[in-house]
Amino acid sequence: MSTPPGPEVVVDRDDPQGFTMVVGGVPSSYVHLGDPLRLDFEYVRWAGDLLDVLRPAGEPLHTVHIGGAGCTLPRYVAATRPRSRQVVLENDPAVIELARARFGYSRRSGFRLREADGLAGLATVEDGSFDVVVRDAFAGDTTPAHLQSAAFVAQVARVLAAAGVYVANVADRPGLGLVKREVATASAVFAQVALVGETQHLRGRRYGNVLLVASRRPLPVAGLTRRVVSGPVPARVVPPADVRALASGAVAFD
């Protein structure tokens, strides 16, 4: 079995300040050094849209990011909500070293970049101490099983404040079998679960990324929908009632 390639940074041929971080042979994030508000990957833009509508502009959102790569979303939060407390949990020291060497990340960047597994790292976080937990962690093109588990979701719920929000990037194939299981797992803890994705993918017609958004409290579906539908790629928000119907009968992860 061949060893996956190490992380690398590829320069944007059209913009020397733009870089794609590739981890395990898979493009994992796009970073523009001159513009932290630039979110090129669609699912990252949807996550940014969500964060924008969770609180009034400029208010802090204390956030844990599980999976670091190029730290595109932490940079966005630091720029748009500069008083936010942020921790990035990344288990690959080579990714951390590359991010620091090529992008100059430090504590002055507005977030703490910490070497830790997502589940183990969350276990050290105080109860109710964060507003948002974002999971965007992959081994190749697959999320590690322990970061999909019921134990992981329980840890997420524990560290979130009462109105906190869990956001997970789910890469799935036609049919959305994985998305449905992730919904079932999250629904055991969170009363509200919504999805964001490209229209064709949500219809089960092709591979793509779906953003799972969950909370104990009502989600800002209307505001998020207005942002998502105005984007350059046809996408939509699936509200909680429709998500429950979509995932009916799905088996939650252990």
N, C-alpha and C positions, 0 to 999 in steps of 0.2 A: 504494500500500500504506500503510495507516494505521500511525502510530507507536504502539507499545504504551504504555498509561498508565504514569506513573511510580509508584514505591512510595508507599503510603499506609498509615496506621494507622486502624483502625476500632474504636471503643470498644464493648465488650460491653454490650448494653442491659440485661442482667441483673446485671452486676457492673462497677462503674466502675473497678476495678483490673485488669480483663481487657481485652486488646487483640489483635486479629488484624492481622498485617501482610499486606498484599496487594501482590504484586509482579507486574507485567505483567498485571494483572487477575485473578490467581489467588491465593487464600488460601494463604500460604506458611508461616505459623507463628502459634501462639497463645501469648501471653506474659501471665502473671499477675504483676503487680509485687509482690504480697504473698505469693506462694507459688511459689517456684522449683521445687517438686516436682510442680506440676500440669502434666500432659502430656495435653492435650485431644485432639490428633490421634492417631489409632490407631497409625500407623506410628512416631510419635515415642515413644509409650508402649512399643511393642515394642522400640525401640532402648534405651530406659531399662531395660526388663526385662533385655535382654542385658547391658548394662553392670553391672547389679546382680549378675548371676551370674558374671561373668568373674573377679572377685576378691572376697575377703572384704570385708564392709562397711567403708567408711572408708579402705581402702587406695587410694593414688593410681592413676589410669589416665591416662597421658600421651596426649593425644588431639589429632589434627588434624581439624578440621571443614571440609569443602569445601562452600561455600554457607552464608552467614550468616543472612540474613533477620533474624528477631527473636532469634536466638541462644538459643532455648528449651533445646536439649540442652546447650550449654555452661554455661548457668545451672544446670541440673540436676546436672551433674558437679561444678561448683564448690561446690554446696551439699552433695552427698552424699559427695564425695571432695575435701576442701578443699586438699590438697597436690598436686593434679594440675597438671601443666603442659599448658596448652591453647593452641592457635593456631587461629583462625578465618580462613579464606581466602575473601574475598568480592570479586568483581570489579566490583561496581557501587558506585561512590562514593556515589550517592544513597541506597542501602540503608544503607550504613555511617553516613552523616550522620543519617539518620532514626532509626536504632537508638540512636545516641548522644544525639540531641536528645530523643527521647521516652522512652527507657528508661534514660538516664544511664550507658551503658556506658563503662568506662575500664579501665585495667590493674588497678585495685582490684576489678574484677568477678570476677576469677579466671580470666580468659582474655585473650589478645591478639587484637584484631580488626584484621586486616591487609588492605589493598586489594591483591589479587593474583588472577590466574587460577589455577584449581586445579592444572592440570598444570604451569604455569610456577612456581607457588609451591612445589609439592612438589619440584621439581628443585633447590631451594636448601636442602632439609632434609637433615641428616646421615643416613647409613645407620644403620638399626636403632635409631633414637632415639625412636620412639613405640610405644605399645602398641595404639592403635586409630586407624584412619582412617575417618571417616564421610563419605560422599559424599551430599549432599542438595542438588544444584545443578540449577536449571532455567532455561530461557529459555521463559517461558510455562508450558506443561505438558509440555515436552520437555527431557530432559537433553542438553546440547551433545554433539555426536558425539565431540569429542576427549576428553571425560571418560568415554566408554564404550570407548575404544580399547585395544588391547593395550599400547600405549606407556604409557597412563595406569595400567593395572593393574600393569605392571612397575615404575613409579615407586612405587606404593602398596606393593608387596612390598618394594622396596628400603628404604623408610623405616621399615618395621615391624620390631620385634624378632622373634626366632625364633618366639615364641608369639603374635605380634600378630594382630589381627583386623581385617579389612576389612568395612565395613558400607555398603551402597548402597541408597538408596531408589529403586526402579524403578516408575514409573507406566506401566501397561500396559493394553491393551485385551483383550477376550475372546479366548481362544486362547493367550495368554501367549507370543506370538512373540518379543517383545523380551526378556522374562525369560529365555527359553531361550538367546538369543544372549549375554546378559550372563553366564549360568551357564557357557556354553562358553568365554567369554573369561577369566573368573576361574579356571576349572578348569585352564587351561593353566599357571597359576602356583601355585595353592593346591590342596593335596590334599583339603581338606574344604570343601564348599560346602553350605549349608543355606538354606532359604527360610522366611519367616514371612509369613502373609497371611490375609485373611478367607477363610473356607471356600468361599463361593460364587465368589469371584474365582479362587482356586486351582483350582477346577473349570472355569475358563475361561468363566464365564457372564456376567461383567460387567467394566467398567472399575474399576480400583482400584490401590492401592499395595501392592507386595510388597517386603519387606526381604530383600536378599541378604546373607548372612553367610558369610565365607570366612576360612580360616586354613590354615597349614601343619600345625598340630597339631589333635588332636581338639577338637571344639566342645562346649560344655556343653549338649547338646541336651535332656537330661532336665530339668535345672533351668530352662532357658528354656521348655520345654513347659509345665511346671507354672505358670509365671507367665502365659504367653500364654492358656492355656485358662481361667484364672480371670478374665479381663478381661470387660468388659461386652458386647463384640461377638464373635460366634462366629468364632474364628480358630484356626489350628494351625501347628505347625512341621513342615516337610517335611525329614526327615533326609537326610544326604548320599547314602546309597544310592538313595533314591527320587528325589532331585534328579538324579542321574546318569541314571536311567531316563527321567525327564521330559524332559531336554534331549538325549537321544540323537539324533544326527544334526544337531543345530543347528550353524549356521556361526558361528564366533567373529568378533568385530569385528577388523578389521585394526589 
